[in-house]
Amino acid sequence: MANSPDSPTSTLSIPAVPAEAWAAAILTIDLGAVVANWCLLRDCVAPADCAAVVKADAYGLGAARVAPALAAAGCRRFFVAMPDEAVALRAVLPEVEIACFGGLPAGAEAVFREHRIVPVLNHLGEIARWSAYARRTGGPLPAIVHLDTGMNRLGLGPDERADLAEQPERLVGIDVRCWISHLACADQPTHWLTAAQLGRFRLALAALPPAPASLANSAGIFRGRALRFDRVRPGAALYGVNPTPESANPMQGTIVLEGRILQVRAVDRPMTVGYGAAHFVARKGRIATISVGYADGYGRALSGRGHVFVAGRPAAVVGRVSMDLITADVTNIPDHLIQPGGLVELIGPHRPVDQIADEAGTIGYEILTSLGRRYHRRWLEPGTGAE
Ligand SMILES: *Cc1c(COP(=O)(O)O)cnc(C)c1O
């Protein structure tokens, strides 16, 4: 047989069995769910405009697929964090507004202008540089200006805002598309700092030249109409992270991560499992070895804490998470469900992102942005539910 697995030519031909059938782990990304989440937020905040934050490769899901799907659904404004992300996104989306949170690096002005990237200007030095560059190149250039209202991370602080309010000519050549600020505590339903930031933002806006304003991230959208202003900037909620951690998640899950069972082995006391002999086998049972590890973003913190799901039934991750493998106690799962080659759910309907984040001692954001590069990625297109 020309295409038998042992044939030297077999690697050159298209495999008869699709990669999904043997891939070590499969990440299914439901673009329809991402779009549905954006539409829910859009309808919720209307008439305010709903942008989309697609930094960090759309929180690990893949900006090159996510952003066009959102643009097709009507999203017109996108935010990334780094210049390289902005340039890459511009290559995919020629028409939309692309803004870059990380500011305007010295020397990058021409790249921003060439690719029509809107810098988020975070201090007076960047404003001076963009203004000078605009005057030199003979035309107004767009920018978003970030006002810091309490995060103390990026943005113009009170003194810089006062200077700008007194000397609006510092903005000559700059087309201010939006004043933004960022909330530090919107994930908590009521927090004194949210109210304080809102007050400071309003005061700052009143003193500055008029332009649209934007304050709310995902959680901010759910903390009252007053926070929505003209535009909102959700990221995490688009990808299914709960923007209201104190109550049920209004968003849809967007990913399913499945790992493959490589072996199932019988164990009994006094054996141990894995590195460091960290797991002591207490009784006769079975261990399934699954081909996902910390190199894939299945964090080492999940050692002895995580769960995998086999046909909806939980199995505890026992022993240490290693680079490419985890081990789960499948003693209580019927044999026929745990055959080598079978798939188990690591993230999905039985283990939403926020829950695995809890187990790992982190937040859903970090689980998503750590999603590995070795996964076989399947895309479910909006509307069709198919690839
Ligand atoms: C990341 C980011 C967002 C989006 O935040 P989410 O909590 O993911 O919705 C909005 N604004 C700024 C400035 C950000 O850095």
The ligand as a MOL file (V3000), in Angstrom:
LIG
                    3D

  0  0  0     0  0            999 V3000
M  V30 BEGIN CTAB
M  V30 COUNTS 15 15 0 0 0
M  V30 BEGIN ATOM
M  V30 1 C -7.2380 45.0940 28.7330 0
M  V30 2 C -7.9200 46.4110 28.7930 0
M  V30 3 C -9.3100 46.4770 28.6060 0
M  V30 4 C -10.1990 45.2600 28.5320 0
M  V30 5 O -10.3660 44.7720 29.8450 0
M  V30 6 P -11.3050 43.5090 30.1570 0
M  V30 7 O -11.3190 43.4600 31.6460 0
M  V30 8 O -10.6190 42.3360 29.5610 0
M  V30 9 O -12.6230 43.7720 29.5570 0
M  V30 10 C -9.8850 47.7390 28.5220 0
M  V30 11 N -9.1460 48.8600 28.6600 0
M  V30 12 C -7.7990 48.8190 28.8840 0
M  V30 13 C -7.0560 50.0860 29.0320 0
M  V30 14 C -7.1490 47.6030 28.9650 0
M  V30 15 O -5.8360 47.5530 29.2070 0
M  V30 END ATOM
M  V30 BEGIN BOND
M  V30 1 1 1 2
M  V30 2 1 2 3
M  V30 3 2 2 14
M  V30 4 1 3 4
M  V30 5 2 3 10
M  V30 6 1 4 5
M  V30 7 1 5 6
M  V30 8 2 6 7
M  V30 9 1 6 8
M  V30 10 1 6 9
M  V30 11 1 10 11
M  V30 12 2 11 12
M  V30 13 1 12 13
M  V30 14 1 12 14
M  V30 15 1 14 15
M  V30 END BOND
M  V30 END CTAB
M  END
